Amino acid sequence: MVVSSSRALTAGLAASLALAFSACGAGPRARTVPVPDAVVERVPVGEWPLLADDLDPGSFAEACGYSTSYLKELPAETVFSFGGEKRTAAQLAAGVSRLCEIALNEPDLERRTEILRREFVLLRSVGHDGHGDVLFTGYYEPLVAARRTPEPPFEHPVYGVPDDLLTVNLEAFGLEPASPTLVGRVEGRQVVPYAEREEIDFERGLRAPVPVLGYLADLVDVFFLQVQGSGTLIFPDGTRIRAGYARSNGRPYRSIGKLLLDEDLVSREEMSMQAIRSYLADHPQELRRVLSYNPSYVFFRPLEASGGPLGCYQLPVTAGRSIATDRRLFPAPVVVYIEGAFPVPGGGERQFARFALNQDTGGSIRGPGRVDLFLGAGDEAAEVAGRMQHSGRLYVLLPKGY
């Protein structure tokens, strides 16, 4: 989730190819974006879409189970606000469970939608245009070959958290900055900003002991592992370690995709994660300059390789079912309904409409007009995620009362 995680071929790549296809972690801190006055609007009963679902029911049940367990562990009276709608954790937990039951046991779409109309409120995101248009991008979990010790060409470390990286809660000092947490390290008797990407990757800027989860053969793979916020390292003996987002260096995230666009090095029509990789492979002399344009750096922690990567609620995310949104606006892992499109090989797109769970966030996923869909792990997911940038709709389903 680094940028986990964000993406403007137009206004879209700044959001999408911030390549903060992020997830919760995507620790890179985005610039402060004001919270809009209007986030969602209630959909009149006569304007509800027919609530179809184009994925297997098992994946929906799995994702609902994760959200329900999380919500049940919270104090029951914890209140969450979705625009003007307020619900307690207990109400949301019951709502997720009941909605899952209805969706799985009522295959008739008209009947299903009618039951949900009686028991739930449907909220539509106002989108980035105030009329419901939402930009959908995708993120995925990389699977990368690794070594436990450096050996050519596996010489690029995936770092854990350095011993000298510290955070300062400025609110504890009575300050109210845009971001309450300051990241840095101590030099002498002063706290100074932590090293930027160029120092870390090209100038040995890490001065304190730091664990290494593994070594990769390509520095670009390390970079995109950070952009995604997690990934699985695969070692020659078949063992695997999931690298999960732990901390960032506190530097702002800047999109290298936007850099290549602004300098006319990649066209808007071609821009994608794959195009960025291709440009860097064809111009190795540009590698340091381009990667260093993004000063943000992510440090990882080792996680069990089983299950999905963790979203911002420390819940496993489910391929096709978990989305990342702005957590300030959509603050709990509830059921949503999404409509959009996937890119398909050779051009064109395929429409989708399904239930999903709001289980992640990202440093560049800001405002009511951004959704990042988790697409799974490996090359196929990477291919779709790297090109996904389509308009769609986002709805939130809240129980009327339990």
C-alpha positions in Angstrom: 0.0 0.0 0.0 2.6 2.6 -0.4 1.5 4.9 -1.9 0.7 2.1 -1.3 0.0 4.3 -1.7 -2.1 7.0 -5.5 -2.5 8.2 -9.4 -2.8 12.4 -13.8 -2.7 11.1 -17.0 -5.1 13.9 -16.5 -6.2 14.7 -13.0 -6.2 10.9 -13.0 -2.5 10.2 -13.2 -1.6 12.5 -10.5 -3.9 10.4 -8.5 -3.1 7.1 -10.1 0.4 7.2 -11.1 1.4 8.7 -8.1 1.5 5.0 -8.3 0.5 5.2 -4.8 -1.6 2.2 -5.6 -1.7 2.2 -2.1 -3.0 0.6 0.8 -3.3 1.5 4.3 0.2 1.8 4.8 1.4 3.6 2.0 3.2 5.5 4.4 4.3 8.2 2.0 2.6 11.2 3.4 0.5 13.1 0.8 0.1 16.8 0.8 -2.7 18.0 3.0 -6.1 17.8 1.2 -9.0 19.6 2.9 -12.0 17.5 3.7 -14.9 18.5 1.4 -18.2 19.7 3.0 -20.2 17.1 1.0 -19.0 13.5 0.9 -22.0 11.4 0.2 -25.7 11.9 -0.6 -28.6 9.6 0.2 -30.0 7.8 -2.9 -33.8 7.9 -3.1 -35.4 4.5 -3.0 -36.6 4.9 -6.6 -33.1 5.6 -7.9 -31.3 2.5 -6.4 -29.3 0.5 -9.0 -30.0 -3.2 -9.3 -27.5 -4.7 -6.9 -25.9 -7.4 -9.0 -22.5 -9.0 -8.2 -20.0 -10.4 -10.8 -17.7 -12.2 -8.4 -17.9 -15.5 -6.5 -19.9 -15.4 -3.3 -17.1 -17.1 -1.3 -14.8 -14.1 -1.6 -17.5 -11.8 -0.4 -18.3 -13.9 2.6 -14.6 -14.0 3.4 -14.2 -10.2 3.2 -17.3 -9.6 5.2 -16.0 -12.0 7.9 -12.9 -9.9 8.4 -14.8 -6.7 8.7 -17.4 -8.1 11.1 -14.7 -9.5 13.4 -12.9 -6.1 13.4 -16.1 -4.1 14.2 -17.1 -6.5 16.9 -13.8 -6.0 18.7 -14.4 -2.3 19.0 -16.4 -0.7 21.9 -20.0 -1.2 20.8 -20.9 2.4 21.1 -18.0 3.8 19.0 -19.6 6.2 16.6 -18.6 6.5 12.9 -19.8 9.2 10.6 -20.3 8.9 6.8 -21.3 12.4 5.8 -24.3 13.2 8.0 -25.1 9.5 8.7 -23.8 8.2 12.1 -23.7 4.5 13.2 -22.2 2.7 16.1 -19.7 -0.1 15.7 -22.3 -2.5 16.9 -24.8 -1.3 14.3 -22.2 -1.6 11.5 -21.1 -5.1 12.6 -24.7 -6.3 12.5 -25.2 -4.5 9.2 -22.2 -6.2 7.5 -23.3 -9.6 8.7 -27.0 -9.1 7.6 -26.1 -7.7 4.2 -23.8 -10.6 3.6 -26.6 -13.0 4.5 -29.0 -11.3 2.1 -26.5 -11.2 -0.8 -25.5 -14.8 -0.5 -29.0 -16.3 0.0 -31.1 -14.2 -2.4 -30.0 -14.8 -6.0 -32.9 -12.9 -7.5 -31.5 -9.4 -8.2 -34.8 -7.6 -7.9 -35.8 -9.4 -4.8 -32.3 -8.9 -3.3 -32.4 -5.2 -4.0 -35.9 -4.8 -2.6 -34.9 -6.4 0.7 -31.9 -4.2 1.0 -34.0 -1.1 0.3 -36.1 -2.0 3.3 -33.2 -2.6 5.7 -30.4 -0.3 4.5 -29.7 3.2 3.5 -27.8 3.7 0.3 -25.3 6.6 0.1 -23.6 7.7 -3.1 -20.2 9.3 -3.1 -20.4 12.8 -4.6 -17.2 11.9 -6.5 -14.5 14.3 -7.6 -17.0 16.4 -9.7 -19.9 16.6 -7.2 -22.0 14.4 -9.5 -20.8 11.0 -8.4 -17.9 10.4 -10.8 -15.2 8.4 -9.0 -11.8 7.5 -10.4 -11.0 3.8 -10.0 -7.4 2.6 -10.0 -6.0 -0.7 -8.9 -3.2 -2.0 -6.7 -1.7 -5.5 -6.3 0.8 -7.5 -4.3 4.1 -8.1 -6.0 5.6 -11.6 -5.9 9.4 -11.2 -6.3 12.4 -13.5 -6.2 14.8 -12.7 -3.4 17.9 -13.9 -1.6 18.7 -13.8 2.1 22.2 -12.5 1.6 23.5 -10.3 -1.2 24.8 -12.0 -4.3 24.9 -10.6 -7.9 22.5 -9.5 -9.2 20.5 -9.8 -5.9 22.1 -6.8 -4.2 19.2 -4.4 -3.5 17.9 -4.6 0.1 14.3 -4.6 1.3 14.8 -2.7 4.5 13.1 -3.1 7.8 12.8 -0.2 10.2 16.1 1.5 11.0 17.0 1.7 14.7 17.4 5.5 14.6 14.0 6.3 12.9 11.8 8.1 15.4 8.4 9.8 15.4 7.4 12.8 17.4 3.7 13.4 18.2 3.5 17.1 17.9 0.0 17.2 19.5 1.6 16.0 22.7 3.5 19.4 22.6 0.3 21.4 22.2 0.9 21.9 18.5 -1.8 21.4 15.8 0.0 21.0 12.5 -1.5 19.6 9.3 0.2 16.2 10.2 0.5 15.5 13.9 3.4 13.2 13.5 7.0 14.2 12.7 9.5 11.6 11.4 13.2 12.1 11.8 16.3 11.1 13.7 18.6 12.6 16.3 21.8 14.3 15.3 23.7 15.7 18.2 21.0 17.3 20.3 18.6 18.0 17.5 15.9 16.1 15.7 16.4 16.4 11.9 14.4 15.1 8.9 15.1 11.5 8.0 17.2 10.6 4.9 15.5 10.9 1.5 15.4 8.1 -1.1 18.5 9.3 -3.0 20.6 9.2 0.2 19.2 5.8 1.2 19.5 4.0 -2.1 22.5 5.7 -3.7 24.6 7.3 -0.9 24.3 4.7 1.9 22.3 7.2 3.9 21.3 4.8 6.6 23.6 5.4 9.6 22.1 3.1 12.2 21.7 -0.7 12.2 18.7 -1.8 10.0 17.3 -5.3 9.4 17.0 -6.6 5.8 14.1 -8.8 4.9 15.8 -9.9 1.6 17.7 -8.7 -1.5 16.1 -8.2 -4.9 17.8 -8.2 -8.3 16.3 -4.9 -9.5 16.1 -1.6 -7.6 12.9 -0.8 -9.6 11.3 -3.9 -8.0 12.2 -2.4 -4.6 10.6 0.9 -5.6 7.4 -0.6 -6.8 7.2 -2.9 -3.7 7.2 0.4 -1.7 4.6 1.9 -4.0 2.3 -1.1 -3.5 2.9 -1.2 0.3 3.5 -4.9 0.5 4.7 -7.9 -1.4 5.9 -11.5 -1.0 9.6 -12.3 -1.2 10.2 -15.8 -2.6 13.5 -17.5 -1.8 15.3 -20.3 -3.8 14.3 -23.0 -1.2 10.6 -22.1 -1.7 10.1 -20.3 1.5 8.2 -17.0 1.4 8.2 -13.8 3.5 5.5 -11.2 3.2 7.0 -7.7 3.4 4.3 -5.5 5.0 4.4 -1.8 5.4 5.9 -0.7 8.7 7.0 2.9 8.6 8.0 5.6 6.1 10.8 8.2 6.3 8.2 11.0 6.6 9.1 12.6 3.3 6.4 13.7 0.8 5.4 11.3 -2.0 6.0 12.6 -5.5 4.9 10.7 -8.6 7.7 9.6 -11.0 4.9 9.0 -13.5 4.0 12.6 -13.5 7.7 13.5 -13.8 8.0 11.4 -17.0 4.8 13.0 -18.3 5.9 16.6 -17.6 9.2 16.0 -19.4 7.4 14.3 -22.4 9.4 11.1 -21.8 6.3 9.0 -21.8 3.1 10.0 -23.6 -0.3 10.3 -21.8 -1.7 7.5 -24.0 1.1 5.1 -23.0 1.4 6.0 -19.3 1.2 3.0 -17.0 3.3 1.2 -14.5 4.6 -1.0 -17.3 5.6 2.1 -19.3 7.6 3.5 -16.4 9.4 0.2 -16.0 10.1 0.0 -19.7 11.5 3.6 -19.8 13.8 2.9 -16.9 15.0 -0.4 -18.4 15.8 1.4 -21.7 17.5 4.4 -20.0 19.5 3.0 -17.1 21.5 6.3 -16.9 18.2 7.9 -15.8 17.5 5.5 -13.0 18.9 7.5 -10.1 17.4 10.8 -11.2 13.9 9.4 -11.8 13.6 7.3 -8.7 15.1 10.0 -6.5 12.5 12.4 -7.7 10.2 10.6 -5.1 12.0 11.3 -1.7 9.5 9.1 0.2 10.8 5.8 1.4 9.0 2.8 2.9 10.4 0.4 5.5 8.8 -3.0 5.9 8.1 -5.6 8.6 8.0 -9.4 8.0 4.6 -11.0 8.1 3.3 -14.5 7.6 3.0 -15.3 3.9 -0.4 -17.0 4.3 -3.6 -15.0 3.6 -3.8 -11.7 1.9 -1.7 -8.6 2.7 -3.0 -6.4 5.5 -5.1 -3.3 4.9 -5.2 -0.3 7.2 -7.4 -2.1 9.8 -4.8 -4.9 10.0 -7.3 -7.1 8.2 -6.3 -9.3 5.2 -7.5 -7.7 2.0 -9.4 -9.9 -0.5 -8.7 -9.7 -4.3 -11.6 -8.0 -6.1 -13.4 -7.3 -2.9 -11.3 -4.9 -0.9 -11.0 -1.2 -1.7 -8.9 1.7 -0.4 -10.6 5.0 0.1 -9.9 8.2 2.1 -10.3 7.0 5.7 -11.1 10.5 6.9 -14.3 10.3 4.8 -15.1 6.6 4.9 -13.9 5.7 8.4 -15.0 2.0 8.9 -14.7 -1.3 6.9 -18.3 -1.5 5.8 -19.9 -3.0 2.7 -19.9 -0.8 -0.4 -21.2 -1.3 -3.9 -18.9 -0.4 -6.8 -19.5 0.0 -10.5 -16.6 0.6 -12.9 -14.4 -1.0 -15.6 -11.2 -3.0 -15.9 -8.7 -2.6 -18.8 -8.4 -5.7 -20.9 -5.4 -6.9 -22.9 -5.3 -5.5 -26.4 -7.4 -2.4 -25.5 -10.9 -1.8 -24.4 -12.4 -2.4 -21.0 -14.8 -4.8 -19.1 -17.5 -3.5 -16.8 -17.9 -4.7 -13.3 -20.5 -4.2 -10.6 -20.2 -5.8 -7.2 -20.3 -5.6 -3.4 -16.9 -4.8 -1.8 -15.5 -3.9 1.6 -13.9 -0.6 2.5 -10.8 -2.1 4.1 -7.9 0.0 3.1 -6.6 3.5 2.5 -3.6 5.2 0.9 -1.4 8.2 1.2 -2.6 9.5 -2.2 -6.2 8.3 -2.0 -7.7 11.6 -1.1 -11.3 12.9 -1.4 -14.6 11.3 -2.2 -13.6 10.8 -5.9 -10.9 8.2 -5.4 -11.1 4.4 -5.1 -8.2 1.9 -5.3 -9.3 -1.7 -5.8 -7.1 -4.5 -4.6 -6.6 -6.9 -7.5 -4.6 -9.8 -6.0 -1.0 -10.9 -6.4 1.4 -11.6 -9.2 1.9 -10.6 -12.8 -1.7 -10.8 -14.0 -2.9 -8.5 -11.2 0.1 -6.2 -11.8 -0.8 -5.9 -15.5 -4.4 -4.9 -14.8 -3.4 -2.6 -11.8 -0.8 -0.8 -13.8 -3.3 0.2 -16.5 -6.5 0.6 -14.5 -7.8 4.1 -14.5 -11.5 4.3 -15.2 -14.5 6.3 -14.0 -17.1 4.6 -11.9 -19.5 4.9 -8.9 -19.1 4.3 -5.2 -22.0 3.5 -2.9 -22.0 2.8 0.8 -24.6 0.6 2.5 -25.5 1.4 6.1 -28.1 -0.4 8.2 -31.2 1.6 9.0 -31.1 0.3 12.6 -30.3 -2.8 14.6 
